[in-house]
Amino acid sequence: MSLVERQDTMNQEAAVWDGGMGSVSDYVALLKPRVMSLVIFTAFVGLMLAPGHVHPVLGAVAILCIAIGAGASGALNMWYDADIDEVMTRTRKRPIPAGKITGEEAFAFGMTLSIGSVVTLGLLVNWFAGAFLAFTIFFYVVVYTMWLKRATPQNIVIGGAAGAFPPMVGWAAVTGSVSLESFVLFLIIFMWTPPHFWALALFKCGDYRSAGVPMLPVVAGETSTRHHILIYSLLLAPVGVAPYFLGFASVVYGVAAGALGLAFVLLAADVWRKREGDAARVASVRLFKFSIFYLFMLFAMLLAESLIVGA
């Protein structure tokens, strides 16, 4: 083969390959590490609050499997949503739309991690937790990403369950079952998710409209979204205090959770009042950032109390 022919062959192979030059950091980005960190934390709290005992090594395996399962969900979400990610300014630099990783590679990566995390959790910890993790991945990828996200403005409300399951999976890793207490942990995240994401959607509305995603501000308008944010915030506040009323958190937690819930409602009311210009955007950003702090503090206090009681 001549040098010219060899060069032509290499050019043709490069054209067919089209991608696949992703670095380790690109594959890490597929895992949505910021989302994964929240999953790890809430799952760990669920594991620590659960009655009974699990060997520290098995506990670490359980958290690792839950984290990998969450990352796998993120990779499969990016594989399916590559067309949307390419349009939105917030996501167009992700590995697939940026051309660093192909869709096929992301799919293979996500499926491998999904199967590996579920099987490992089932074999080494218990199969109930493994099955629960499999259901969580399925719910996020199939129910939310493939169906709800593009079909209804209630996508975040229903699909938010996927992000609320991790503490229940952590609980199941210890007990092999779920309980009212673990459901309350689920309910806190479930009720928190809509106002958290709708606050983001208010100042990213143009992105979602361009991508054709029927987020609530796009379909129902910003005024209706503000009503929904306030309503869900009012519902969230007492749910956040529920661990105290159900007896698995102290009065200190109850008072602190009540104060945080009140602050959440006041910020949501501020979003409801301020509807135009920079003031509206600042109010939405403030609520979005506080919502992250709110959820972290509730679970951090529950974790701290479990460590104190267990000491």
Buried (B, 14 or more C-beta within 10 A) or exposed (E): EEEEEEEEEEEEEEEEEEBEEBEEEBBBBBBBBEBBEBBBBBBBBBBBBBEEEBEEEBBEBBBBBBBBBBBBBBBBBBBBBBEBBBBBEEBEEBBBBBEBBBBEBBBEBBBEBBBBBBBBBBEBBBBBBBBBBBBBBBBBBEBBBBBBBBEBBBBBBBBBBBBBBBBBBBBBBBBBBBBEBBBBBBBBBBBBBBBBBBBBBBBBBEBBBEBEBBBBBBBBEBEEBBBBBBBBBBBBBEBBBBBBEEEBBBEEBBEBBBEBBEBBBEBBBBBBEBEEEEEBEBBBBBBBEBBEEBBEBBBEBBBBBBEEEEE
